């Protein structure tokens, strides 16, 4: 789930809120990415096998990476534009997580 705000959007993943700065043209893709990540993390959490949001996030990231790398067949890698977009989104998420942790302190 995601709410729009000035200069970015607020995403909700596993009931936590993160403010992500992005341009208007990135919002739709970022929303889809956040929704997909939230879904994957909830599936992992609900399985009861993994405890802790950090571990759940790592497992979700591994699963999503595996899906991406195997979509095109064995041994393939994502094209440069997808890789660049993923890195950009990851940097924004990392920044939001860092700011969130600073607020908790």
KOLBA-174874 format. One record per residue: residue number from 0; x, z, y of N, C-alpha, C in turn. Coordinates in pm, whole numbers, plus 50000, padded with zeros to 5 digits. Layout:
BEGIN
num NUM, nc1 X, nc3 Z, nc2 Y, cac1 X, cac3 Z, cac2 Y, cc1 X, cc3 Z, cc2 Y
...
% end
This chain:
BEGIN
num 0, nc1 50085, nc3 50000, nc2 49883, cac1 50000, cac3 50000, cac2 50000, cc1 50089, cc3 50000, cc2 50124
num 1, nc1 50044, nc3 49933, nc2 50231, cac1 50128, cac3 49916, cac2 50346, cc1 50043, cc3 49909, cc2 50473
num 2, nc1 50091, nc3 49971, nc2 50579, cac1 50023, cac3 49965, cac2 50708, cc1 50116, cc3 49901, cc2 50810
num 3, nc1 50061, nc3 49816, nc2 50896, cac1 50142, cac3 49751, cac2 50999, cc1 50166, cc3 49847, cc2 51115
num 4, nc1 50282, nc3 49836, nc2 51174, cac1 50313, cac3 49911, cac2 51295, cc1 50401, cc3 49822, cc2 51383
num 5, nc1 50425, nc3 49865, nc2 51503, cac1 50503, cac3 49786, cac2 51597, cc1 50646, cc3 49769, cc2 51549
num 6, nc1 50692, nc3 49643, nc2 51536, cac1 50828, cac3 49616, cac2 51497, cc1 50857, cc3 49635, cc2 51349
num 7, nc1 50757, nc3 49657, nc2 51271, cac1 50781, cac3 49676, cac2 51128, cc1 50653, cc3 49716, cc2 51057
num 8, nc1 50671, nc3 49772, nc2 50939, cac1 50557, cac3 49815, cac2 50860, cc1 50589, cc3 49949, cc2 50794
num 9, nc1 50486, nc3 50019, nc2 50758, cac1 50501, cac3 50143, cac2 50684, cc1 50456, cc3 50115, cc2 50542
num 10, nc1 50545, nc3 50139, nc2 50447, cac1 50510, cac3 50117, cac2 50308, cc1 50495, cc3 50252, cc2 50238
num 11, nc1 50418, nc3 50253, nc2 50131, cac1 50398, cac3 50373, cac2 50052, cc1 50439, cc3 50342, cc2 49909
num 12, nc1 50539, nc3 50414, nc2 49861, cac1 50586, cac3 50396, cac2 49723, cc1 50588, cc3 50533, cc2 49658
num 13, nc1 50516, nc3 50545, nc2 49547, cac1 50501, cac3 50673, cac2 49477, cc1 50461, cc3 50784, cc2 49574
num 14, nc1 50362, nc3 50754, nc2 49655, cac1 50303, cac3 50849, cac2 49749, cc1 50398, cc3 50897, cc2 49859
num 15, nc1 50510, nc3 50828, nc2 49878, cac1 50599, cac3 50858, cac2 49990, cc1 50591, cc3 50743, cc2 50088
num 16, nc1 50607, nc3 50775, nc2 50215, cac1 50594, cac3 50678, cac2 50322, cc1 50732, cc3 50642, cc2 50377
num 17, nc1 50753, nc3 50510, nc2 50396, cac1 50879, cac3 50461, cac2 50450, cc1 50849, cc3 50360, cc2 50560
num 18, nc1 50914, nc3 50376, nc2 50674, cac1 50901, cac3 50281, cac2 50784, cc1 51012, cc3 50178, cc2 50769
num 19, nc1 50972, nc3 50050, nc2 50761, cac1 51069, cac3 49942, cac2 50743, cc1 51060, cc3 49848, cc2 50862
num 20, nc1 51172, nc3 49829, nc2 50930, cac1 51176, cac3 49734, cac2 51041, cc1 51185, cc3 49593, cc2 50984
num 21, nc1 51101, nc3 49505, nc2 51032, cac1 51106, cac3 49366, cac2 50987, cc1 51034, cc3 49278, cc2 51088
num 22, nc1 51061, nc3 49150, nc2 51078, cac1 50994, cac3 49055, cac2 51167, cc1 50855, cc3 49024, cc2 51111
num 23, nc1 50774, nc3 48965, nc2 51196, cac1 50637, cac3 48930, cac2 51156, cc1 50636, cc3 48838, cc2 51034
num 24, nc1 50728, nc3 48743, nc2 51029, cac1 50728, cac3 48648, cac2 50917, cc1 50779, cc3 48708, cc2 50786
num 25, nc1 50838, nc3 48827, nc2 50790, cac1 50884, cac3 48894, cac2 50668, cc1 50780, cc3 48990, cc2 50610
num 26, nc1 50679, nc3 49024, nc2 50687, cac1 50585, cac3 49128, cac2 50646, cc1 50513, cc3 49098, cc2 50514
num 27, nc1 50465, nc3 48976, nc2 50499, cac1 50390, cac3 48942, cac2 50379, cc1 50477, cc3 48958, cc2 50253
num 28, nc1 50597, nc3 48901, nc2 50257, cac1 50687, cac3 48911, cac2 50141, cc1 50729, cc3 49055, cc2 50116
num 29, nc1 50755, nc3 49130, nc2 50223, cac1 50793, cac3 49269, cac2 50207, cc1 50678, cc3 49350, cc2 50148
num 30, nc1 50557, nc3 49322, nc2 50192, cac1 50440, cac3 49392, cac2 50137, cc1 50427, cc3 49363, cc2 49988
num 31, nc1 50440, nc3 49236, nc2 49950, cac1 50430, cac3 49200, cac2 49809, cc1 50540, cc3 49268, cc2 49728
num 32, nc1 50661, nc3 49273, nc2 49784, cac1 50773, cac3 49338, cac2 49716, cc1 50747, cc3 49487, cc2 49699
num 33, nc1 50700, nc3 49552, nc2 49804, cac1 50672, cac3 49695, cac2 49798, cc1 50560, cc3 49726, cc2 49699
num 34, nc1 50456, nc3 49644, nc2 49699, cac1 50346, cac3 49664, cac2 49604, cc1 50395, cc3 49648, cc2 49461
num 35, nc1 50478, nc3 49549, nc2 49438, cac1 50532, cac3 49525, cac2 49303, cc1 50622, cc3 49641, cc2 49260
num 36, nc1 50708, nc3 49687, nc2 49351, cac1 50795, cac3 49799, cac2 49320, cc1 50714, cc3 49925, cc2 49292
num 37, nc1 50613, nc3 49950, nc2 49374, cac1 50527, cac3 50067, cac2 49352, cc1 50461, cc3 50060, cc2 49215
num 38, nc1 50411, nc3 49943, nc2 49179, cac1 50348, cac3 49924, cac2 49048, cc1 50445, cc3 49953, cc2 48935
num 39, nc1 50565, nc3 49897, nc2 48943, cac1 50666, cac3 49917, cac2 48839, cc1 50707, cc3 50064, cc2 48830
num 40, nc1 50726, nc3 50129, nc2 48944, cac1 50766, cac3 50269, cac2 48944, cc1 50655, cc3 50358, cc2 48887
num 41, nc1 50530, nc3 50326, nc2 48918, cac1 50418, cac3 50403, cac2 48861, cc1 50410, cc3 50386, cc2 48710
num 42, nc1 50433, nc3 50263, nc2 48662, cac1 50433, cac3 50239, cac2 48517, cc1 50539, cc3 50324, cc2 48449
num 43, nc1 50658, nc3 50328, nc2 48506, cac1 50767, cac3 50407, cac2 48449, cc1 50735, cc3 50556, cc2 48456
num 44, nc1 50688, nc3 50602, nc2 48569, cac1 50652, cac3 50743, cac2 48585, cc1 50542, cc3 50783, cc2 48488
num 45, nc1 50439, nc3 50698, nc2 48477, cac1 50326, cac3 50730, cac2 48391, cc1 50360, cc3 50726, cc2 48243
num 46, nc1 50469, nc3 50661, nc2 48207, cac1 50510, cac3 50659, cac2 48066, cc1 50558, cc3 50797, cc2 48023
num 47, nc1 50600, nc3 50879, nc2 48120, cac1 50645, cac3 51015, cac2 48091, cc1 50785, cc3 51024, cc2 48036
num 48, nc1 50853, nc3 50913, nc2 48021, cac1 50987, cac3 50913, cac2 47963, cc1 51097, cc3 50942, cc2 48065
num 49, nc1 51071, nc3 50911, nc2 48190, cac1 51170, cac3 50929, cac2 48297, cc1 51112, cc3 51025, cc2 48400
num 50, nc1 51193, nc3 51123, nc2 48440, cac1 51149, cac3 51222, cac2 48538, cc1 51241, cc3 51214, cc2 48659
num 51, nc1 51185, nc3 51223, nc2 48776, cac1 51261, cac3 51219, cac2 48901, cc1 51251, cc3 51084, cc2 48968
num 52, nc1 51217, nc3 51084, nc2 49096, cac1 51195, cac3 50958, cac2 49166, cc1 51320, cc3 50872, cc2 49175
num 53, nc1 51439, nc3 50934, nc2 49185, cac1 51562, cac3 50855, cac2 49189, cc1 51583, cc3 50781, cc2 49058
num 54, nc1 51562, nc3 50848, nc2 48947, cac1 51579, cac3 50784, cac2 48816, cc1 51473, cc3 50677, cc2 48793
num 55, nc1 51351, nc3 50706, nc2 48837, cac1 51243, cac3 50608, cac2 48824, cc1 51277, cc3 50484, cc2 48905
num 56, nc1 51330, nc3 50502, nc2 49027, cac1 51367, cac3 50389, cac2 49112, cc1 51477, cc3 50305, cc2 49049
num 57, nc1 51577, nc3 50371, nc2 48989, cac1 51685, cac3 50297, cac2 48925, cc1 51632, cc3 50217, cc2 48807
num 58, nc1 51547, nc3 50278, nc2 48725, cac1 51491, cac3 50206, cac2 48610, cc1 51406, cc3 50088, cc2 48656
num 59, nc1 51327, nc3 50108, nc2 48761, cac1 51246, cac3 49998, cac2 48814, cc1 51336, cc3 49886, cc2 48866
num 60, nc1 51443, nc3 49921, nc2 48935, cac1 51536, cac3 49821, cac2 48987, cc1 51601, cc3 49743, cc2 48871
num 61, nc1 51639, nc3 49813, nc2 48767, cac1 51697, cac3 49745, cac2 48651, cc1 51597, cc3 49651, cc2 48585
num 62, nc1 51474, nc3 49697, nc2 48569, cac1 51370, cac3 49613, cac2 48508, cc1 51342, cc3 49489, cc2 48593
num 63, nc1 51331, nc3 49506, nc2 48723, cac1 51304, cac3 49394, cac2 48812, cc1 51422, cc3 49297, cc2 48813
num 64, nc1 51544, nc3 49349, nc2 48816, cac1 51663, cac3 49264, cac2 48811, cc1 51667, cc3 49183, cc2 48682
num 65, nc1 51635, nc3 49250, nc2 48572, cac1 51631, cac3 49181, cac2 48443, cc1 51527, cc3 49069, cc2 48444
num 66, nc1 51409, nc3 49098, nc2 48497, cac1 51304, cac3 48996, cac2 48507, cc1 51353, cc3 48877, cc2 48589
num 67, nc1 51416, nc3 48904, nc2 48702, cac1 51463, cac3 48798, cac2 48790, cc1 51570, cc3 48713, cc2 48723
num 68, nc1 51664, nc3 48779, nc2 48657, cac1 51774, cac3 48706, cac2 48595, cc1 51731, cc3 48628, cc2 48471
num 69, nc1 51629, nc3 48672, nc2 48403, cac1 51586, cac3 48602, cac2 48282, cc1 51476, cc3 48500, cc2 48307
num 70, nc1 51422, nc3 48495, nc2 48426, cac1 51316, cac3 48397, cac2 48457, cc1 51363, cc3 48255, cc2 48436
num 71, nc1 51484, nc3 48225, nc2 48474, cac1 51534, cac3 48088, cac2 48465, cc1 51603, cc3 48058, cc2 48333
num 72, nc1 51606, nc3 48152, nc2 48241, cac1 51672, cac3 48129, cac2 48113, cc1 51798, cc3 48211, cc2 48102
num 73, nc1 51853, nc3 48215, nc2 47983, cac1 51972, cac3 48295, cac2 47956, cc1 52089, cc3 48249, cc2 48041
num 74, nc1 52160, nc3 48346, nc2 48097, cac1 52281, cac3 48316, cac2 48171, cc1 52259, cc3 48263, cc2 48312
num 75, nc1 52135, nc3 48248, nc2 48355, cac1 52112, cac3 48197, cac2 48490, cc1 52117, cc3 48310, cc2 48590
num 76, nc1 52137, nc3 48276, nc2 48715, cac1 52137, cac3 48376, cac2 48821, cc1 52042, cc3 48328, cc2 48930
num 77, nc1 51992, nc3 48422, nc2 49013, cac1 51900, cac3 48382, cac2 49118, cc1 51969, cc3 48291, cc2 49219
num 78, nc1 51891, nc3 48201, nc2 49279, cac1 51952, cac3 48113, cac2 49379, cc1 51990, cc3 48193, cc2 49502
num 79, nc1 52071, nc3 48134, nc2 49588, cac1 52128, cac3 48204, cac2 49702, cc1 52022, cc3 48256, cc2 49798
num 80, nc1 51915, nc3 48181, nc2 49822, cac1 51815, cac3 48226, cac2 49918, cc1 51740, cc3 48349, cc2 49865
num 81, nc1 51710, nc3 48353, nc2 49737, cac1 51644, cac3 48470, cac2 49679, cc1 51738, cc3 48589, cc2 49684
num 82, nc1 51863, nc3 48567, nc2 49649, cac1 51963, cac3 48674, cac2 49650, cc1 51978, cc3 48730, cc2 49792
num 83, nc1 51984, nc3 48644, nc2 49889, cac1 51997, cac3 48688, cac2 50028, cc1 51876, cc3 48768, cc2 50073
num 84, nc1 51757, nc3 48722, nc2 50037, cac1 51635, cac3 48794, cac2 50074, cc1 51628, cc3 48930, cc2 50006
num 85, nc1 51667, nc3 48936, nc2 49880, cac1 51666, cac3 49064, cac2 49809, cc1 51764, cc3 49161, cc2 49875
num 86, nc1 51882, nc3 49114, nc2 49909, cac1 51980, cac3 49200, cac2 49975, cc1 51930, cc3 49249, cc2 50109
num 87, nc1 51864, nc3 49163, nc2 50184, cac1 51809, cac3 49201, cac2 50314, cc1 51703, cc3 49310, cc2 50298
num 88, nc1 51614, nc3 49290, nc2 50203, cac1 51509, cac3 49389, cac2 50178, cc1 51571, cc3 49519, cc2 50129
num 89, nc1 51670, nc3 49512, nc2 50040, cac1 51737, cac3 49631, cac2 49988, cc1 51803, cc3 49710, cc2 50101
num 90, nc1 51868, nc3 49639, nc2 50193, cac1 51930, cac3 49707, cac2 50307, cc1 51827, cc3 49780, cc2 50391
num 91, nc1 51712, nc3 49718, nc2 50412, cac1 51606, cac3 49781, cac2 50490, cc1 51551, cc3 49904, cc2 50419
num 92, nc1 51535, nc3 49894, nc2 50289, cac1 51486, cac3 50008, cac2 50211, cc1 51589, cc3 50120, cc2 50213
num 93, nc1 51717, nc3 50087, nc2 50194, cac1 51823, cac3 50187, cac2 50198, cc1 51824, cc3 50258, cc2 50333
num 94, nc1 51809, nc3 50182, nc2 50440, cac1 51808, cac3 50239, cac2 50575, cc1 51689, cc3 50333, cc2 50592
num 95, nc1 51572, nc3 50291, nc2 50544, cac1 51453, cac3 50376, cac2 50553, cc1 51469, cc3 50503, cc2 50471
num 96, nc1 51526, nc3 50493, nc2 50352, cac1 51550, cac3 50611, cac2 50269, cc1 51647, cc3 50706, cc2 50336
num 97, nc1 51750, nc3 50652, nc2 50398, cac1 51849, cac3 50735, cac2 50468, cc1 51781, cc3 50811, cc2 50583
num 98, nc1 51701, nc3 50738, nc2 50664, cac1 51633, cac3 50802, cac2 50775, cc1 51533, cc3 50906, cc2 50726
num 99, nc1 51467, nc3 50878, nc2 50614, cac1 51372, cac3 50972, cac2 50556, cc1 51442, cc3 51100, cc2 50513
num 100, nc1 51557, nc3 51086, nc2 50450, cac1 51634, cac3 51203, cac2 50407, cc1 51682, cc3 51285, cc2 50526
num 101, nc1 51719, nc3 51218, nc2 50635, cac1 51763, cac3 51288, cac2 50755, cc1 51650, cc3 51370, cc2 50814
num 102, nc1 51527, nc3 51319, nc2 50808, cac1 51412, cac3 51392, cac2 50860, cc1 51381, cc3 51515, cc2 50775
num 103, nc1 51411, nc3 51510, nc2 50646, cac1 51383, cac3 51621, cac2 50556, cc1 51480, cc3 51735, cc2 50577
num 104, nc1 51599, nc3 51706, nc2 50631, cac1 51702, cac3 51809, cac2 50649, cc1 51674, cc3 51897, cc2 50766
% end
